[in-house]
Amino acid sequence: MKKNFAARRAPLTCVVLGWLTVAGVSVAPASAQTTDFESQVATFERKDARFPPPAGSIVVTGSSTIRLWKQLRNDLAPLETIPRGFGSSTANDLDYYLDRLVLAYAPRAVVIYEGDHDLQIGMTPEFILERMTSVVQRIGTAYPDARIYLISVKPSPKFVLLWPQAQVVNQMFQDLCLYVPNCTYVDTASYLLLPNGKPNTAYFRSDRVHLNDAGYAVWNGVLKPVLLAGEEAHIVLPELRDQDIGAVSGAGFSTTDSGTMTVYGSGDGVGGAADGFHFVWRQLTGNGQITARIAAQPDASGNPLAGVMLRESLNPNAKSAFAYLSPGSGAGSVFRVATGGASVAGANPLPAGTTPHWVKLVRKSAMVYCWRAADGVNWKDCGKAQLSGLKKTVYVGLAVSSAGDGAVATAQFDNVHIHGTTSLPALP
């Protein structure tokens, strides 16, 4: 049964003029939900408590079209994104959960997709605009410098009769962004149409509602250039210091460009009683974590290694933990639990791991936990170890080794994030 939302309609002109001219007066926030999304939102919050996302990222939120975009983080890298798609939500639902789904992350930008499910359950274009205006206004009030990107409502083949109304909503969103500072309307809808103006079924799943892989490729091809134009200059990589560890045949170094850090290193590898590799690091005091995406390993010959590392000192035989990827041996982890002791392999290695590959090390006192993910969202355990007597201040960063000295290996990293109390000591 369709619900009647006409009682809360507001003409576009009134909403926009209200934004521009009525100081101190806001559109009333949503007071009810169309569906109970409490369990989904609570799940996000539990994961955030365990693995805090980086502040100042880009929150990407909206209905099931966002929730089902499984490669969102990989597709939008090197931009730092927090996927927060939830169920078959509406603009009204987003307004209701805005504090917990968006504002809690102190985002530098917010990408929003809502509108099609709204129409499917009987909401009018005017009501959708009212709720989206409230969302946009509240983001702007909490974070005046945050940029907002409104994605157009897509033309689903199953609901082709609603497409004229969706076009009205899209025009309203476009007009709203004309009047709102830091708001950009992104037209992805027109790229999902045939020349005759009907939805192209080749871009939709068998349900004729949600995008398939080809549809997401089209979406990303339109959305990502817009986001890069607005956000690439705001990517912040942690400041790290270069240092070769152990015996190496060639000096390692690192470079940064457009949110990507490229690390070059030689050395015999990581493991045994001593290591040989290139390390770019910061100090971490107390508990914390380091996360990075290994975007590429151009050197496929031999067995080069690249990943994130925690170590007690910069000595080659220090206690350490390393979560890595290698074109030759796949993905794995290795721990040295005692200074000068033998190294032990972690759990659940992947013999054929490939880029992109997300790796994470989490420190809790002397325990170090390894995690990895193909998509940056669904993390899998890759081992843990207790580094007995681990000092309070350790070194964390990115490590690269040719693992067969005589050459220099290369790895490209992005989405590098260190959470905790960190510092970079002054140079001697």
C-alpha beads as a LAMMPS data file, in Angstrom:
LAMMPS data file: protein, C-alpha beads

428 atoms
427 bonds

1 atom types
1 bond types

-500.0 500.0 xlo xhi
-500.0 500.0 ylo yhi
-500.0 500.0 zlo zhi

Masses

1 110.0

Atoms # bond

1 1 1 0.000 0.000 0.000
2 1 1 1.345 3.420 -0.932
3 1 1 1.688 5.946 1.831
4 1 1 0.349 9.483 1.496
5 1 1 3.164 11.960 1.912
6 1 1 1.343 14.870 0.270
7 1 1 0.681 16.587 3.586
8 1 1 4.354 17.439 3.917
9 1 1 4.902 18.771 0.394
10 1 1 6.775 22.026 -0.062
11 1 1 7.193 23.855 -3.397
12 1 1 10.741 24.148 -4.701
13 1 1 10.694 27.935 -4.655
14 1 1 9.722 28.049 -0.986
15 1 1 12.352 25.548 0.039
16 1 1 15.159 27.295 -1.824
17 1 1 14.135 30.771 -0.706
18 1 1 13.881 29.432 2.836
19 1 1 17.466 28.250 2.570
20 1 1 18.668 31.591 1.268
21 1 1 16.723 34.157 3.214
22 1 1 15.238 32.851 6.466
23 1 1 18.089 33.096 8.946
24 1 1 17.956 30.613 11.776
25 1 1 14.964 28.685 10.397
26 1 1 15.460 25.113 9.180
27 1 1 13.302 22.540 7.488
28 1 1 12.082 20.283 10.290
29 1 1 14.119 17.065 10.561
30 1 1 12.420 13.742 9.940
31 1 1 10.366 12.548 12.876
32 1 1 9.618 9.033 11.621
33 1 1 11.151 6.315 9.477
34 1 1 9.606 4.534 6.534
35 1 1 11.474 1.373 7.593
36 1 1 13.376 0.413 10.730
37 1 1 17.088 0.562 9.847
38 1 1 18.271 0.542 13.457
39 1 1 20.072 -2.811 13.190
40 1 1 22.006 -1.727 10.090
41 1 1 23.050 1.560 11.639
42 1 1 24.053 -0.168 14.889
43 1 1 26.192 -2.625 12.906
44 1 1 28.069 0.284 11.328
45 1 1 28.670 1.749 14.772
46 1 1 30.025 -1.533 16.171
47 1 1 32.454 -1.851 13.271
48 1 1 33.528 1.770 13.710
49 1 1 34.323 1.119 17.379
50 1 1 36.567 -1.779 16.379
51 1 1 38.160 -0.208 13.291
52 1 1 37.765 3.600 13.446
53 1 1 37.505 5.115 9.951
54 1 1 39.716 8.104 9.194
55 1 1 38.297 11.518 10.021
56 1 1 37.850 13.893 7.124
57 1 1 36.880 11.148 4.675
58 1 1 34.082 11.124 2.103
59 1 1 30.872 9.513 3.342
60 1 1 28.965 7.804 0.527
61 1 1 25.411 7.150 1.663
62 1 1 21.975 6.354 0.330
63 1 1 19.687 3.503 -0.558
64 1 1 20.363 -0.028 -1.792
65 1 1 22.105 1.217 -4.946
66 1 1 24.900 2.385 -2.634
67 1 1 24.651 -0.628 -0.320
68 1 1 25.048 -3.052 -3.248
69 1 1 28.045 -1.215 -4.732
70 1 1 30.494 -3.825 -3.435
71 1 1 33.615 -2.334 -5.036
72 1 1 32.860 1.231 -3.982
73 1 1 36.097 1.759 -2.057
74 1 1 38.246 0.249 -4.799
75 1 1 36.392 2.087 -7.563
76 1 1 36.761 5.477 -5.863
77 1 1 40.356 5.028 -4.606
78 1 1 42.608 6.885 -3.956
79 1 1 39.759 8.908 -2.445
80 1 1 39.120 7.899 1.167
81 1 1 35.513 6.779 1.360
82 1 1 33.199 5.470 4.084
83 1 1 30.374 3.435 2.467
84 1 1 27.119 3.935 4.343
85 1 1 24.392 2.617 2.056
86 1 1 21.456 1.255 4.032
87 1 1 18.548 -0.894 2.888
88 1 1 15.868 0.579 0.672
89 1 1 16.159 3.915 2.365
90 1 1 14.629 7.247 1.418
91 1 1 15.693 10.856 1.844
92 1 1 13.407 10.890 4.880
93 1 1 15.290 7.946 6.403
94 1 1 18.638 9.584 5.705
95 1 1 17.451 12.734 7.439
96 1 1 16.357 10.652 10.427
97 1 1 19.737 8.886 10.752
98 1 1 21.935 11.740 9.544
99 1 1 23.700 12.312 12.877
100 1 1 24.824 8.682 13.097
101 1 1 25.374 7.865 9.418
102 1 1 27.056 11.059 8.250
103 1 1 27.726 13.792 10.792
104 1 1 29.462 11.458 13.261
105 1 1 32.361 11.076 10.822
106 1 1 33.166 14.786 10.461
107 1 1 33.300 14.277 6.682
108 1 1 35.018 16.614 4.299
109 1 1 32.475 15.595 1.654
110 1 1 29.229 13.633 1.404
111 1 1 27.934 11.744 -1.626
112 1 1 24.180 11.042 -1.533
113 1 1 21.928 8.770 -3.567
114 1 1 18.256 8.805 -2.612
115 1 1 15.016 9.220 -4.506
116 1 1 14.040 6.143 -6.464
117 1 1 12.692 4.066 -3.578
118 1 1 11.030 7.236 -2.311
119 1 1 8.979 7.405 -5.517
120 1 1 8.273 3.683 -5.470
121 1 1 6.470 3.935 -2.125
122 1 1 4.441 6.969 -3.118
123 1 1 6.467 9.980 -1.974
124 1 1 5.958 13.081 -4.101
125 1 1 8.854 14.928 -5.740
126 1 1 8.085 17.934 -3.526
127 1 1 8.293 15.864 -0.357
128 1 1 11.556 14.253 -1.491
129 1 1 12.991 17.705 -2.132
130 1 1 11.912 18.882 1.304
131 1 1 13.676 15.993 3.017
132 1 1 16.804 16.321 0.859
133 1 1 16.893 20.047 1.584
134 1 1 16.855 19.253 5.294
135 1 1 19.721 16.780 4.823
136 1 1 21.799 19.259 2.831
137 1 1 21.073 22.105 5.237
138 1 1 22.036 20.072 8.296
139 1 1 25.311 18.974 6.723
140 1 1 26.107 22.572 5.817
141 1 1 25.294 23.776 9.326
142 1 1 27.464 21.160 11.026
143 1 1 30.338 21.366 8.518
144 1 1 30.175 24.591 6.470
145 1 1 33.174 23.633 4.336
146 1 1 31.950 20.126 3.510
147 1 1 31.182 19.520 -0.152
148 1 1 27.963 17.704 -1.053
149 1 1 27.389 15.631 -4.195
150 1 1 23.799 14.709 -5.112
151 1 1 23.544 11.795 -7.560
152 1 1 20.592 11.774 -9.936
153 1 1 17.804 9.225 -9.537
154 1 1 18.361 6.337 -11.943
155 1 1 15.824 5.152 -14.552
156 1 1 15.011 1.593 -13.412
157 1 1 13.338 -0.550 -16.116
158 1 1 10.890 -2.059 -13.606
159 1 1 9.607 1.374 -12.633
160 1 1 9.755 3.031 -16.030
161 1 1 6.325 4.591 -15.375
162 1 1 7.934 6.565 -12.523
163 1 1 10.684 7.942 -14.750
164 1 1 8.817 11.217 -15.505
165 1 1 8.555 11.869 -11.763
166 1 1 12.201 10.899 -11.312
167 1 1 13.135 13.491 -13.915
168 1 1 11.246 16.096 -11.888
169 1 1 13.180 15.055 -8.767
170 1 1 16.460 15.247 -10.669
171 1 1 15.664 18.759 -11.869
172 1 1 14.820 19.730 -8.306
173 1 1 18.130 18.326 -7.035
174 1 1 19.975 20.179 -9.777
175 1 1 18.211 23.431 -8.912
176 1 1 18.865 22.912 -5.213
177 1 1 22.599 22.644 -5.857
178 1 1 22.497 25.903 -7.808
179 1 1 21.434 27.709 -4.616
180 1 1 23.398 25.766 -2.016
181 1 1 27.103 26.475 -1.397
182 1 1 29.450 23.517 -1.968
183 1 1 26.718 21.396 -3.594
184 1 1 27.274 19.569 -6.899
185 1 1 24.618 17.713 -8.859
186 1 1 25.963 14.629 -10.674
187 1 1 23.923 13.419 -13.638
188 1 1 24.507 9.680 -13.930
189 1 1 20.940 8.920 -15.058
190 1 1 21.249 10.063 -18.666
191 1 1 24.122 7.608 -19.225
192 1 1 21.832 4.689 -18.330
193 1 1 19.346 5.468 -21.104
194 1 1 19.012 4.214 -24.659
195 1 1 18.904 6.765 -27.513
196 1 1 15.097 6.517 -27.421
197 1 1 15.093 7.709 -23.803
198 1 1 14.182 4.355 -22.251
199 1 1 16.298 2.626 -19.572
200 1 1 19.072 0.439 -20.949
201 1 1 18.392 -3.002 -19.456
202 1 1 22.018 -4.017 -20.117
203 1 1 22.999 -1.978 -17.056
204 1 1 20.559 -3.598 -14.623
205 1 1 20.311 -6.860 -12.732
206 1 1 17.608 -9.419 -13.416
207 1 1 15.367 -7.623 -10.874
208 1 1 15.345 -4.668 -13.325
209 1 1 15.844 -2.296 -10.381
210 1 1 19.473 -2.467 -9.253
211 1 1 22.634 -1.865 -11.248
212 1 1 24.827 -4.756 -12.403
213 1 1 28.606 -4.571 -12.793
214 1 1 28.288 -2.827 -16.157
215 1 1 25.896 -0.303 -14.633
216 1 1 28.259 0.458 -11.773
217 1 1 31.085 0.887 -14.279
218 1 1 28.999 3.530 -16.043
219 1 1 28.115 5.165 -12.731
220 1 1 31.736 5.230 -11.607
221 1 1 32.879 6.546 -14.963
222 1 1 30.680 9.596 -14.458
223 1 1 30.937 10.060 -10.688
224 1 1 34.641 9.488 -10.055
225 1 1 35.969 12.287 -12.324
226 1 1 33.601 14.723 -10.601
227 1 1 34.772 13.600 -7.158
228 1 1 38.435 13.694 -8.148
229 1 1 38.032 17.231 -9.461
230 1 1 36.567 18.330 -6.146
231 1 1 38.402 16.114 -3.669
232 1 1 41.768 14.938 -4.976
233 1 1 43.549 18.037 -3.693
234 1 1 42.193 17.308 -0.196
235 1 1 43.668 13.805 0.129
236 1 1 46.047 13.771 3.090
237 1 1 48.652 11.033 3.360
238 1 1 50.495 10.686 6.678
239 1 1 53.970 12.161 6.748
240 1 1 56.388 9.228 6.837
241 1 1 60.174 8.915 7.051
242 1 1 62.259 6.786 4.676
243 1 1 64.756 4.279 6.025
244 1 1 66.445 1.125 4.783
245 1 1 66.419 -1.695 7.333
246 1 1 69.174 -4.318 7.308
247 1 1 71.383 -5.117 4.332
248 1 1 70.140 -3.767 0.988
249 1 1 71.829 -3.586 -2.405
250 1 1 70.160 -0.354 -3.459
251 1 1 68.923 2.601 -1.457
252 1 1 65.154 2.741 -1.152
253 1 1 62.979 5.833 -1.300
254 1 1 59.354 6.930 -1.675
255 1 1 57.362 9.462 -3.662
256 1 1 53.800 10.812 -3.382
257 1 1 51.459 12.013 -6.099
258 1 1 47.694 12.595 -6.191
259 1 1 46.964 10.561 -3.089
260 1 1 49.244 7.664 -4.017
261 1 1 52.526 6.792 -2.297
262 1 1 55.047 4.780 -4.307
263 1 1 57.696 2.960 -2.284
264 1 1 60.907 1.528 -3.741
265 1 1 62.953 -1.031 -1.825
266 1 1 65.503 -3.824 -2.138
267 1 1 66.812 -6.244 0.502
268 1 1 66.567 -9.972 1.176
269 1 1 63.031 -9.819 2.524
270 1 1 61.152 -10.011 5.817
271 1 1 61.434 -13.081 7.995
272 1 1 63.974 -15.403 9.561
273 1 1 66.046 -13.819 12.302
274 1 1 66.628 -10.511 10.510
275 1 1 65.027 -8.397 7.791
276 1 1 66.202 -6.496 4.730
277 1 1 63.765 -3.989 3.184
278 1 1 62.791 -0.338 2.817
279 1 1 60.537 1.178 5.481
280 1 1 58.565 4.434 5.515
281 1 1 57.394 4.986 9.077
282 1 1 55.972 6.996 11.935
283 1 1 56.086 6.268 15.633
284 1 1 52.936 4.991 17.346
285 1 1 52.571 5.306 21.113
286 1 1 50.104 2.947 22.756
287 1 1 47.273 1.198 20.971
288 1 1 46.385 1.972 17.383
289 1 1 46.236 0.659 13.867
290 1 1 47.608 1.164 10.375
291 1 1 45.591 0.517 7.229
292 1 1 46.586 0.788 3.576
293 1 1 45.507 -0.366 0.152
294 1 1 48.207 -1.964 -1.985
295 1 1 47.074 -0.522 -5.296
296 1 1 49.731 -2.036 -7.561
297 1 1 52.943 -4.050 -7.588
298 1 1 54.448 -3.449 -11.017
299 1 1 57.386 -5.834 -10.442
300 1 1 56.024 -9.337 -10.995
301 1 1 59.367 -11.118 -11.321
302 1 1 60.863 -12.832 -8.295
303 1 1 59.032 -12.606 -4.996
304 1 1 58.792 -8.900 -4.031
305 1 1 56.900 -8.039 -0.844
306 1 1 54.783 -5.002 0.019
307 1 1 52.540 -4.277 2.973
308 1 1 52.037 -2.621 6.340
309 1 1 54.413 -3.217 9.235
310 1 1 54.715 -2.665 12.973
311 1 1 58.118 -3.117 14.611
312 1 1 59.631 -2.387 18.000
313 1 1 62.774 -0.749 16.639
314 1 1 64.567 0.001 13.387
315 1 1 67.034 -2.816 13.966
316 1 1 66.796 -5.660 11.415
317 1 1 66.139 -8.282 14.128
318 1 1 63.407 -6.343 15.992
319 1 1 60.092 -7.773 17.130
320 1 1 57.678 -7.118 14.307
321 1 1 54.437 -7.843 12.490
322 1 1 54.001 -7.625 8.721
323 1 1 50.853 -8.015 6.591
324 1 1 51.936 -8.310 2.977
325 1 1 51.165 -9.130 -0.634
326 1 1 53.522 -10.672 -3.179
327 1 1 52.942 -11.395 -6.882
328 1 1 54.920 -14.600 -6.423
329 1 1 53.548 -16.047 -3.194
330 1 1 50.226 -14.270 -2.606
331 1 1 49.036 -12.636 0.602
332 1 1 50.137 -13.482 4.103
333 1 1 51.533 -12.250 7.379
334 1 1 54.638 -12.881 9.430
335 1 1 55.475 -12.159 13.090
336 1 1 58.765 -12.050 15.012
337 1 1 57.688 -12.379 18.635
338 1 1 61.151 -12.031 20.230
339 1 1 64.140 -9.862 19.343
340 1 1 66.478 -11.888 17.163
341 1 1 64.100 -14.831 17.187
342 1 1 62.776 -16.800 14.259
343 1 1 59.764 -15.449 12.378
344 1 1 56.465 -17.318 12.247
345 1 1 53.786 -17.181 9.570
346 1 1 50.316 -15.889 10.372
347 1 1 46.979 -17.503 9.611
348 1 1 44.946 -18.022 6.448
349 1 1 47.455 -17.189 3.676
350 1 1 46.172 -16.566 0.159
351 1 1 48.379 -18.313 -2.424
352 1 1 47.054 -16.139 -5.242
353 1 1 46.365 -12.748 -3.689
354 1 1 46.290 -9.900 -6.202
355 1 1 46.032 -6.120 -6.209
356 1 1 44.151 -4.188 -5.109
357 1 1 44.598 -5.623 -1.621
358 1 1 43.778 -3.938 1.700
359 1 1 45.902 -4.709 4.760
360 1 1 45.581 -3.686 8.381
361 1 1 47.538 -4.198 11.609
362 1 1 45.883 -3.451 14.948
363 1 1 47.893 -3.107 18.159
364 1 1 46.323 -3.755 21.568
365 1 1 49.087 -3.689 24.184
366 1 1 51.505 -6.480 23.192
367 1 1 48.997 -8.201 20.890
368 1 1 49.095 -7.415 17.185
369 1 1 46.246 -8.491 14.902
370 1 1 46.388 -8.829 11.129
371 1 1 43.437 -8.191 8.810
372 1 1 43.029 -8.064 5.047
373 1 1 40.215 -7.341 2.582
374 1 1 39.659 -7.420 -1.145
375 1 1 37.150 -4.564 -0.991
376 1 1 38.249 -2.527 2.029
377 1 1 34.997 -3.370 3.829
378 1 1 34.766 -7.088 4.591
379 1 1 37.898 -7.759 6.627
380 1 1 39.270 -11.300 7.068
381 1 1 41.539 -12.510 9.837
382 1 1 45.145 -13.140 8.788
383 1 1 46.665 -13.959 12.172
384 1 1 47.731 -12.515 15.497
385 1 1 50.707 -12.736 17.819
386 1 1 51.828 -11.516 21.215
387 1 1 55.089 -9.601 21.015
388 1 1 56.034 -10.062 24.662
389 1 1 57.416 -6.983 26.379
390 1 1 56.636 -4.774 23.387
391 1 1 57.663 -1.187 24.092
392 1 1 54.967 1.453 24.439
393 1 1 56.297 3.382 21.444
394 1 1 56.781 1.409 18.238
395 1 1 57.219 2.098 14.530
396 1 1 54.431 1.637 11.970
397 1 1 54.416 2.201 8.238
398 1 1 54.788 0.741 4.763
399 1 1 57.412 -1.847 3.875
400 1 1 58.735 -2.973 0.478
401 1 1 61.437 -5.507 -0.340
402 1 1 62.649 -7.163 -3.517
403 1 1 63.059 -10.304 -1.340
404 1 1 66.027 -11.295 -3.439
405 1 1 68.644 -8.609 -3.122
406 1 1 70.169 -7.195 -6.262
407 1 1 67.090 -5.370 -7.530
408 1 1 64.702 -2.679 -6.393
409 1 1 60.999 -3.511 -6.134
410 1 1 58.140 -1.045 -6.394
411 1 1 54.708 -0.889 -4.769
412 1 1 51.979 1.731 -4.933
413 1 1 49.856 2.445 -1.832
414 1 1 46.837 4.630 -1.225
415 1 1 44.195 5.029 1.492
416 1 1 47.030 5.000 4.043
417 1 1 45.675 5.718 7.519
418 1 1 47.306 5.529 10.954
419 1 1 44.964 5.701 13.937
420 1 1 46.296 6.442 17.409
421 1 1 48.864 8.706 19.010
422 1 1 51.582 9.129 16.402
423 1 1 54.610 11.330 15.949
424 1 1 57.619 11.860 13.712
425 1 1 60.782 12.554 15.733
426 1 1 62.984 15.452 14.728
427 1 1 65.892 14.552 12.508
428 1 1 69.221 14.365 14.336

Bonds

1 1 1 2
2 1 2 3
3 1 3 4
4 1 4 5
5 1 5 6
6 1 6 7
7 1 7 8
8 1 8 9
9 1 9 10
10 1 10 11
11 1 11 12
12 1 12 13
13 1 13 14
14 1 14 15
15 1 15 16
16 1 16 17
17 1 17 18
18 1 18 19
19 1 19 20
20 1 20 21
21 1 21 22
22 1 22 23
23 1 23 24
24 1 24 25
25 1 25 26
26 1 26 27
27 1 27 28
28 1 28 29
29 1 29 30
30 1 30 31
31 1 31 32
32 1 32 33
33 1 33 34
34 1 34 35
35 1 35 36
36 1 36 37
37 1 37 38
38 1 38 39
39 1 39 40
40 1 40 41
41 1 41 42
42 1 42 43
43 1 43 44
44 1 44 45
45 1 45 46
46 1 46 47
47 1 47 48
48 1 48 49
49 1 49 50
50 1 50 51
51 1 51 52
52 1 52 53
53 1 53 54
54 1 54 55
55 1 55 56
56 1 56 57
57 1 57 58
58 1 58 59
59 1 59 60
60 1 60 61
61 1 61 62
62 1 62 63
63 1 63 64
64 1 64 65
65 1 65 66
66 1 66 67
67 1 67 68
68 1 68 69
69 1 69 70
70 1 70 71
71 1 71 72
72 1 72 73
73 1 73 74
74 1 74 75
75 1 75 76
76 1 76 77
77 1 77 78
78 1 78 79
79 1 79 80
80 1 80 81
81 1 81 82
82 1 82 83
83 1 83 84
84 1 84 85
85 1 85 86
86 1 86 87
87 1 87 88
88 1 88 89
89 1 89 90
90 1 90 91
91 1 91 92
92 1 92 93
93 1 93 94
94 1 94 95
95 1 95 96
96 1 96 97
97 1 97 98
98 1 98 99
99 1 99 100
100 1 100 101
101 1 101 102
102 1 102 103
103 1 103 104
104 1 104 105
105 1 105 106
106 1 106 107
107 1 107 108
108 1 108 109
109 1 109 110
110 1 110 111
111 1 111 112
112 1 112 113
113 1 113 114
114 1 114 115
115 1 115 116
116 1 116 117
117 1 117 118
118 1 118 119
119 1 119 120
120 1 120 121
121 1 121 122
122 1 122 123
123 1 123 124
124 1 124 125
125 1 125 126
126 1 126 127
127 1 127 128
128 1 128 129
129 1 129 130
130 1 130 131
131 1 131 132
132 1 132 133
133 1 133 134
134 1 134 135
135 1 135 136
136 1 136 137
137 1 137 138
138 1 138 139
139 1 139 140
140 1 140 141
141 1 141 142
142 1 142 143
143 1 143 144
144 1 144 145
145 1 145 146
146 1 146 147
147 1 147 148
148 1 148 149
149 1 149 150
150 1 150 151
151 1 151 152
152 1 152 153
153 1 153 154
154 1 154 155
155 1 155 156
156 1 156 157
157 1 157 158
158 1 158 159
159 1 159 160
160 1 160 161
161 1 161 162
162 1 162 163
163 1 163 164
164 1 164 165
165 1 165 166
166 1 166 167
167 1 167 168
168 1 168 169
169 1 169 170
170 1 170 171
171 1 171 172
172 1 172 173
173 1 173 174
174 1 174 175
175 1 175 176
176 1 176 177
177 1 177 178
178 1 178 179
179 1 179 180
180 1 180 181
181 1 181 182
182 1 182 183
183 1 183 184
184 1 184 185
185 1 185 186
186 1 186 187
187 1 187 188
188 1 188 189
189 1 189 190
190 1 190 191
191 1 191 192
192 1 192 193
193 1 193 194
194 1 194 195
195 1 195 196
196 1 196 197
197 1 197 198
198 1 198 199
199 1 199 200
200 1 200 201
201 1 201 202
202 1 202 203
203 1 203 204
204 1 204 205
205 1 205 206
206 1 206 207
207 1 207 208
208 1 208 209
209 1 209 210
210 1 210 211
211 1 211 212
212 1 212 213
213 1 213 214
214 1 214 215
215 1 215 216
216 1 216 217
217 1 217 218
218 1 218 219
219 1 219 220
220 1 220 221
221 1 221 222
222 1 222 223
223 1 223 224
224 1 224 225
225 1 225 226
226 1 226 227
227 1 227 228
228 1 228 229
229 1 229 230
230 1 230 231
231 1 231 232
232 1 232 233
233 1 233 234
234 1 234 235
235 1 235 236
236 1 236 237
237 1 237 238
238 1 238 239
239 1 239 240
240 1 240 241
241 1 241 242
242 1 242 243
243 1 243 244
244 1 244 245
245 1 245 246
246 1 246 247
247 1 247 248
248 1 248 249
249 1 249 250
250 1 250 251
251 1 251 252
252 1 252 253
253 1 253 254
254 1 254 255
255 1 255 256
256 1 256 257
257 1 257 258
258 1 258 259
259 1 259 260
260 1 260 261
261 1 261 262
262 1 262 263
263 1 263 264
264 1 264 265
265 1 265 266
266 1 266 267
267 1 267 268
268 1 268 269
269 1 269 270
270 1 270 271
271 1 271 272
272 1 272 273
273 1 273 274
274 1 274 275
275 1 275 276
276 1 276 277
277 1 277 278
278 1 278 279
279 1 279 280
280 1 280 281
281 1 281 282
282 1 282 283
283 1 283 284
284 1 284 285
285 1 285 286
286 1 286 287
287 1 287 288
288 1 288 289
289 1 289 290
290 1 290 291
291 1 291 292
292 1 292 293
293 1 293 294
294 1 294 295
295 1 295 296
296 1 296 297
297 1 297 298
298 1 298 299
299 1 299 300
300 1 300 301
301 1 301 302
302 1 302 303
303 1 303 304
304 1 304 305
305 1 305 306
306 1 306 307
307 1 307 308
308 1 308 309
309 1 309 310
310 1 310 311
311 1 311 312
312 1 312 313
313 1 313 314
314 1 314 315
315 1 315 316
316 1 316 317
317 1 317 318
318 1 318 319
319 1 319 320
320 1 320 321
321 1 321 322
322 1 322 323
323 1 323 324
324 1 324 325
325 1 325 326
326 1 326 327
327 1 327 328
328 1 328 329
329 1 329 330
330 1 330 331
331 1 331 332
332 1 332 333
333 1 333 334
334 1 334 335
335 1 335 336
336 1 336 337
337 1 337 338
338 1 338 339
339 1 339 340
340 1 340 341
341 1 341 342
342 1 342 343
343 1 343 344
344 1 344 345
345 1 345 346
346 1 346 347
347 1 347 348
348 1 348 349
349 1 349 350
350 1 350 351
351 1 351 352
352 1 352 353
353 1 353 354
354 1 354 355
355 1 355 356
356 1 356 357
357 1 357 358
358 1 358 359
359 1 359 360
360 1 360 361
361 1 361 362
362 1 362 363
363 1 363 364
364 1 364 365
365 1 365 366
366 1 366 367
367 1 367 368
368 1 368 369
369 1 369 370
370 1 370 371
371 1 371 372
372 1 372 373
373 1 373 374
374 1 374 375
375 1 375 376
376 1 376 377
377 1 377 378
378 1 378 379
379 1 379 380
380 1 380 381
381 1 381 382
382 1 382 383
383 1 383 384
384 1 384 385
385 1 385 386
386 1 386 387
387 1 387 388
388 1 388 389
389 1 389 390
390 1 390 391
391 1 391 392
392 1 392 393
393 1 393 394
394 1 394 395
395 1 395 396
396 1 396 397
397 1 397 398
398 1 398 399
399 1 399 400
400 1 400 401
401 1 401 402
402 1 402 403
403 1 403 404
404 1 404 405
405 1 405 406
406 1 406 407
407 1 407 408
408 1 408 409
409 1 409 410
410 1 410 411
411 1 411 412
412 1 412 413
413 1 413 414
414 1 414 415
415 1 415 416
416 1 416 417
417 1 417 418
418 1 418 419
419 1 419 420
420 1 420 421
421 1 421 422
422 1 422 423
423 1 423 424
424 1 424 425
425 1 425 426
426 1 426 427
427 1 427 428
